Amino acid sequence: MSIHDEEVLGKAYDGRLMRRLLGYLRPYWRHAGVALVAIVLGSVLQLAQPWLTKLAIDRYIPAGDLGGMARIALLFLAVLVAAFALEFAQTWLMQMTGQRIMRDMRLQLYEHLQRLSLSYYDRNPVGRLMTRVTSDVDVLNDLFSAGVVAIFGDVFTLLGIMIVLLVMDWRLALLAFSVLPIIVAITQWFRRHVRESYRTVRLLTARINAFLQENITGMATVQLFRRERRNFEDFDRINRDHRDANIDSIFFYAVFYPAIEIVGALAAALILWWGGGWVRDGSLTLGSLVAFLQYSQRFFRPISDMSEKFNVLQSAMASSERIFRLIDTPVEVAGPARPAALPSGARGHIAFEHVWFAYKGEDFVLRDVSFEVAPGERVGVVGATGAGKSTIINLLLRFYDVSRGRILVDGIDVRELSFEELRGLFGLVLQDVHLFSGTIAGNIRLGNTGLDDRAVRQAAEAVHASAFIERLPQKYGTAVAERGATLSVGQKQLLSFARALAFDPRILVLDEATSSVDTETELLIRDALHVLMAGRTTIAIAHRLSTIQDMDKILVLHRGELREMGNHQELLARRGIYYKLYQLQYQNQEAAARQP
């Protein structure tokens, strides 16, 4: 099963979801009210047109009253102009309201996405979340702009026509209503099949989105392993299934609307047959017969419109259920209701006290880890893959919360600090650097208006990033492609160092920050790091032990436990885990050097 199979859900109508959706309409109730009035008045004007035709045929044409005919014609023209104005008003108001509701809902979704913890993104693919904010919100726009209010117009028109027909002649009205059981049967058949067809189309649309997102993001891997033909065949299969599902949907529409037209024609034939005889007998006027035909045509139009609105409603129910499921996702790592304040003069003291942590259940990644980092102290963290090195950083910045124990920064539990104050203490440089679309300067500044161009240039010069920036066509104003695709890995890491330095953090965190940099660039960065780390608390995670040998203290993690602690020479003298790691790397480097 695909992870997107959860797209197939939802009732045809859910009152709880509808009440919640109508809450988004509340701020714009005046616009919706005016649109509703316009729809009702427009329905009244639709009822007036056949009645005016009846008056002309029964009263003014037989009498040869040209003045009366002129008045009817002018009145008919006025009705048409007024109907146009009302239709324009309700369409404009509801479309505008739908767009505003879409904006409100997307802002709410994005604001909630920003507050969700990283564990949520570990479980949910990007393609699914993109569908929530784009496609699902678009579906709700159709509900507000063409569904919620417009359906009242269809119901009012339908009831109005039924009342007028019964008042004019109950016999012809019963003839017109005699085809209603056929209409109901056709509509039920259409709704049942279109519902399943719609769900299949939505499911396959989600799979296409997921496939494209995954494969376009990983296009380098696709081309490297020569999977173009295989992936094309996979996409062709999903795309073909999507096409077939849409064709099935088109079939039901192609049957439904002509069937409604045929039933309408049948009703018109019955009215003509029986009504013509009653006109001949004098028990019915010709004008009434003509009006009945016009009303019967208008009678079946709202029925087909409401069937179409049913599909809009069903789509909105499914989309709203998915959207509200996202909005209702609890924020696992939330800020404190009353944040504590850092003491004045604090310099970045860090303490882990008996910290346990598991990403899932009781499968602990860290086990009873305790250590301290003094203000201004430089600490390296080493260990095998999966030992828990990066987890320490995630807990320190409160991307996740500890399972047991606590983490203190300057004597205050990180859970008692606001996210702004806590994360404002840190400058983080990751192995996988994320750059945003924009400019070089914009990626160093990251929206901080307090950093002027001079501060940006100084930060870039300090980490030797200015050397390649000055060679770019527009220097600091050079455009950066998505994820920095036009820059090398080394250049992106230099920019991340400049970004960290520009923000002047109290605590510097380096997570494999030099792992993807060539030897020459690494030497430049090491020189810059000495300046960057001066007077700052520093925690550096590294696989290459050569990058942390001059640290004040080194923590050695093994299977989630802190097994050794000391400086480089002390750990080598102990001949423990660190010594084995050092010997292993030293032997590998010697073996690589001996190869021709």
Secondary structure, 3 states (H helix, E strand, C coil): CCHHHHHCCCCCCCHHHHHHHHHHHHHHHHHHHHHHHHHHHHHHHHHHHHHHHHHHHHHHHHHCCHHHHHHHHHHHHHHHHHHHHHHHHHHHHHHHHHHHHHHHHHHHHHHHHHHCCHHHHHHCCHHHHHHHHHHHHHHHHHHHHHCCCHHHHHHHHHHHHHHHHHHHCHHHHHHHHCCHHHHHHHHHHHHHHHHHHHHHHHHHHHHHHHHHHHHHHCHHHHHHCCCHHHHHHHHHHHHHHHHHHHHHHHHHHHHHHHHHHHHHHHHHHHHHHHHHHHHHHCCCCHHHHHHHHHHHHHHHHHHHHHHHHHHHHHHHHHHHHHHHHHHCCCCCCCCCCCCCCCCCCCCCCEEEEEEEEECCCCCEEEEEEEEEECCCCEEEEEECCCCCHHHHHHHHCCCCCCCEEEEEECCEEHHHCCHHHHHCCEEEECCCCCCCCEEHHHHHHCCCCCCCHHHHHHHHHHCCCHHHHCCCCCHHHCEECHHHCCCCHHHHHHHHHHHHHHCCCCEEEEECCCCCCCHHHHHHHHHHHHHHHCCCEEEEECCCHHHCCCCCEEEEEECCEEEEEECHHHHHHHCCHHHHHHHHHHHHHHHHHHCC
